[in-house]
């Protein structure tokens, strides 16, 4: 069984002038705490023959092993919040912990997020409320290239949030730059922290797909969101989208025709 200690990208392979279906894919496995790639026996001869190329790129990770960084908002995510369930249910997920959840400061929170991304190499982001604005602040910054995709759930409107929680937030203005990574914004029709028209506006400004899930409030414990399995499915869709972008960018013939 071939083993590689770094991530891989599978390139398209050819038989004559025809594109052929790929054999069963390589799987990312763990042994003694280390990750490696297992080549299935029925496809190993194709890997060995060079008809399939494995391109190792420093800093890349196999998607199934990629980190998912959880970004809570103001006051953090309490026990029972869907983000807490996510940390328990989804392997590879970890929370970007801030020093002060009650008085968010953009510069300090952004520094912590960028440090987490540097440590991860590449990651998916799953953000809630103010955490969505934190993720959106990555636009135009070098750390954005480390984000594979972002699920932005119930972003808050700073003007409204500062009225609801006066003196708590130091987060500047609302981010408006388009995001350079695939993103889905999830909101509701009755969120006290962001009106529907503003949800649509910022989804468009961020160049993100917007999903309105109806009467779901702020998509938190108060509105009945504990374990949120639909969120897992949304992220899987984003992963597929991110892989598609990467495959288009990296696909090349195994040999010149």
C-alpha positions, 0 to 999 in steps of 0.5 A, spaced: 500 500 500 502 506 497 503 511 503 504 519 502 505 523 508 502 530 504 496 531 501 494 529 494 491 532 488 488 527 483 489 529 476 485 527 470 487 521 466 486 518 459 486 512 455 488 514 447 484 520 446 478 518 450 477 521 457 475 515 462 472 514 468 477 514 474 478 507 478 476 507 486 479 513 489 484 513 494 482 514 501 485 518 506 487 514 512 490 514 519 495 510 523 498 511 529 496 518 529 499 519 522 495 521 516 496 517 509 493 515 503 491 508 501 491 506 494 485 501 492 488 495 490 483 495 484 486 501 481 493 501 484 496 499 477 493 505 474 497 509 479 503 505 479 503 506 471 503 513 471 496 513 468 494 517 474 498 522 477 498 524 484 501 531 485 503 533 492 503 540 494 505 543 500 500 546 505 494 542 501 490 537 505 485 531 503 478 534 504 476 529 508 481 531 513 481 538 512 480 542 518 473 546 520 474 552 524 468 554 528 467 562 529 462 563 534 459 570 535 458 575 541 458 572 548 460 565 544 456 559 543 453 556 549 452 549 551 447 546 546 448 551 541 449 548 534 456 550 533 457 546 540 454 540 537 458 541 530 464 540 534 462 534 538 459 531 531 464 533 526 471 530 526 477 535 524 472 541 527 475 546 532 473 552 535 477 559 534 477 561 541 477 568 543 480 571 549 474 576 550 467 573 548 463 579 551 467 585 548 469 583 541 475 587 538 476 586 531 483 587 530 484 582 536 479 577 533 482 577 526 489 576 529 486 570 532 483 567 526 489 568 522 493 565 526 488 559 526 488 559 519 496 559 519 496 553 523 491 549 519 494 550 513 487 551 509 480 550 512 473 551 512 469 556 516 463 555 519 461 562 522 455 564 526 452 572 527 458 576 529 463 570 527 460 571 519 463 578 519 469 576 522 470 571 516 468 576 511 473 581 514 478 576 511 477 579 504 483 582 501 487 579 506 493 574 505 490 569 510 483 569 505 487 564 500 487 559 506 480 559 506 477 553 502 469 555 503 465 559 508 458 557 511 456 564 514 450 563 518 445 568 521 450 574 520 448 580 524 448 587 522 452 591 526 448 597 527 442 593 530 447 589 534 450 595 537 443 598 539 441 591 542 448 590 546 451 597 547 458 598 549 460 591 547 462 591 540 468 594 537 468 591 530 468 597 525 463 598 519 460 592 516 464 588 511 462 589 504 468 586 499 466 580 495 469 574 498 474 570 494 472 563 496 466 559 495 460 562 501 453 560 503 450 565 507 444 562 511 439 567 514 431 567 516 425 572 515 425 574 522 432 575 525 432 580 530 439 582 528 439 582 521 433 584 516 431 580 510 433 586 505 440 587 509 441 579 508 440 579 501 444 585 500 450 583 504 449 576 501 450 579 494 456 584 496 460 578 499 458 574 492 455 569 496 449 564 495 444 566 500 439 561 503 433 564 507 430 558 511 424 561 513 422 563 520 428 561 524 430 567 528 437 568 529 438 560 528 441 559 535 438 556 541 433 561 543 430 559 536 430 552 537 437 550 533 441 545 537 444 539 533 443 542 526 444 536 521 442 541 515 448 545 516 452 539 515 449 538 509 450 545 507 457 544 508 458 538 504 455 542 498 460 547 499 466 542 499 463 539 493 463 546 490 470 548 492 473 541 490 470 543 483 473 549 483 480 546 485 479 541 480 478 546 474 484 550 476 489 544 477 486 539 471 491 537 466 493 531 461 497 526 464 501 526 458 501 530 452 497 528 446 
